[in-house]
Amino acid sequence: MNIPREPHSSHGEPHSSHAGDLGRRVASRRTRLGLSWEDVAERAGSTPGFIAYVEEQMATPGIEFLVRLANALETTVQDLTGYTADLAPGGARAGYRARMEDIGEAECWELLDGHGVGRVAVEGRDGLMVIPVNYQVVDGDIVFMTAADSTLARASTSGVEVAFEEDHLDEAFSQGWSVLLVGPARTVSEETEVRRIKDAVHSAPWAGDGRDTVVTLSPRRVTGRRIQVPGAPSGTADPGLSRE
């Protein structure tokens, strides 16, 4: 198999137009974890060049490598291959001896990771609505780009209070976390501030063009909760559990 030479940067997104769905998912997950090709290769028992090849070409690696790669990226083979992309989350059974933990405000901001996709709950013309949105953290505010005539934009003109939530589920171990921010939302109209915020936003709305209205949420309350399963990855082992 002819594996291409690595590009100059081992931290970037795949540059090749030949990248497949697997490669895009691997690159996205690696970037979200802040890992280089070298980091992933070391975790997966591979080489940086092959990780780059998987990201940039229509690669079809075997199941043994996919399992190692999924473990290296702290995810599952199903998620990497897109098997779960269209399935509603949360279908797995509850974890054994799971417990709920509060998450401190500082860690909540870390989990939000500066940008991503979450949900906004806002009062609309037909009652309460929950809207999926791209978001970005700018100077301690949550920033959304929306259409001028959207429910969120109309509500924000009066500084209405909204709730914003993002979560993450680990289906394999029936655990996950949720972060909730509550506070007033406002539509930004001052030209200099709009330009400053747009310059800081590096992810366009997934829903497409025509969403140029800037809305910010200034949280007055930031809370989070985590479902933790003893013994699961990233979890804290319960000293009361016996070892087999």
N, C-alpha and C positions, 0 to 999 in steps of 0.2 A: 504494500500500500504506500502510495506516494504522499507523505505528509508535508504540507507547506512549511516554509520557514516562518518563525514567529515575527509578527510586526514589532515596531519599535517599543510600543507601550504594552506592558502585560497587565495593565489595570483597566484598559478601555473597553468600550462596547465592541462587539464584532463589527469589522468594517466591510466584510465581504457581502456582496449581493447574493451569494450562493448559500447563505446561512439558512438552515431549516428551522422548524419549530423547536426541535430539541435544543439546537444551538442557542436560539434566542432565549429559551427558558433557563438554560445553564448560565448564560452571560448575565441575565437579569438577576438570578439568584446570587451569583458570585459577587456582582457589584453591590447588591443590597447588603451582603455580609462584609463588604470591604476587603475581599480577598483578591490576591493576584493569581495568575496562572500557576506560579510556583507554589503558592500556598495550597491550592486545590490539588495540584499534582502530588505534593508531599502527603496530603491527607488520603488521597485515593490510590497511592502506590503507582503513580503513572509518571509522565513527563510533561513539562510545560508545553512543549510542542504539540503533544497529542490533545491536551485540553484546548489549546487554541484551534486545532483542527476540528474538534467536536463543535466548537462555537461557530466556526466560520464556514464550514462545509456541510453538505448533506450527509452527515455521518450516520452510520447504523451500527453502533457498538453492541457487543453481546451483553446478555443479561448480567453476567458476573461483573463486568466493568460498570454497568449502570447502577448496580447495587452499591458498589464502592463509591461511585460518583455521587449518588444520592446521599449516602452517609457523610461524605466529605462536605456536602452543601447543606447538611442538616435538614433534609427534606425526604421525600419518598420517590420511588421510581414512578409511581402513578402520577405524581405532580409534575415530574420532569418530562414525562412523555405526553402529558396533556390528557391522560385518561380521566382525571377528575375535574377537568376545566368546566364542563357543563353540568356538573352534579351539584345539588344544593349541599352546602357544608353542614357538618354536625350530625351526620348519619351514623357515626360509630357509636358503640356502646360506651356507657360511662366507665371511667377508669376505676381500678380497684383502690379503695381507700382514698379517693380524691378529696382534696380540701381546697377551700377558697381563701385566698390571701389578698389583702389590700396592697396596692402599688403606690409608692410615694410619688409626689409630683415630679421630682427630678427624673425618676425612671420613666414616668409617663411620657415626658418630652423626648427621652431617648428612644422609646419605642415608636413614637411617631416618625422619627428618623428624618425630619425635615420636609418630607413630601410623601405623597402616596394617594390612595383612594379610600375615602370613608363615606359616611352618611350624615346628612344634615336633617334634623327634624325642625319643621317650621310650620306656622299656622298659615294656611292658604285660604282661598275663597271658598273651597269646599271642605274646610276643616283641616285637621292636622295632616301634614304630608311628610314623608321621609324620602329624601332625594340623594342618590349616589353622586358623589362629586370627586373630582381631582382636587387636591389641596396642596398648599405649600406653607411652611412656617417662615414668616418674615418678621423679624424684630419682635418676637413674642406673640404675634397675631397669627391666626389661621387665615390664609388667603384663598379665595375661590374666584375663578373666572366663569362668568355666567352670561346668559343673554339678557338684554336690557328689559325684556318683557317677561322674564321668568318669575316664578313664584318667589324665589329667593331674593331676586333683585327688588321686586315690588315691596316685599316685607321689610327689607333692609333700609329702605328710604326713611322709615320712621324709627330706626334703632331698636327694632323688636328683639327680644331675647330668643336665642335659638340654642339647640343642643347639637353638638357634633360628636360622632363616635367612630372610632376605628377599632378593628379587632383582628386577631390572628388565631387560627385553629391548627393544631397538630392532630390530624385525624388518626395517625398511627397510634398515638398514645392517649387520645381523648383528653387533651389538655390545651390550654390556650390562654389568651389575655384579651382584655377589653379596656380601652381608654375613653373617657367621656369628658368633654369640655362644654361648659355652659357659660353664656355671656351675651352681651348685645352685639348684633351685627349691624354694619353700616355700609352703605354704598359710597365708594370713594369717587369724588368728582373733581377734586382739585388737580389740575393738569400735571403739576410737578410731582405730586405724590403718586398719581396714577403711573407716570413714566418710571418713577423710582421702583415701584412695586413690580411693574411689568418687566423691568430690567433684571429683577431678582428672581423672577419665575422662570424655570427652565423646562417645564413640562406643559405642553398645550393640552387643553381639555380633550379627553378621549371622544366626547360626543361630536366633535367637529368644529368648523369655523362658525363665526357669528357670535362667539361668546367672548366679548371684549369688555364687559362691565366688571369692574373690580369690587368684590365684596370682602370685607374683613370681619372676623370674629375676634373680639378682645375678651379672652376668657377671664371670668371672675372666680371660676371653680374648675379645678383640674383633678380628676379622680381616676383610679384604675383598679381593676380586679384581675386576679389570675387564678385559673384552675390548675392546681399542681397535683401530679400523680407521683407518689413516692417511688423512687427507683427509675423513673423515666428520664431520658436525656434532658439535661439542664435543670433537672429537679434536685431536691434535697432528699437524700435517703432518710427514711424513718428508722431511727435506731431501734424501735420496738419490733421491726420486722425481722423474722428469723431468716437465716441464710440456709439455702438448700445444700 
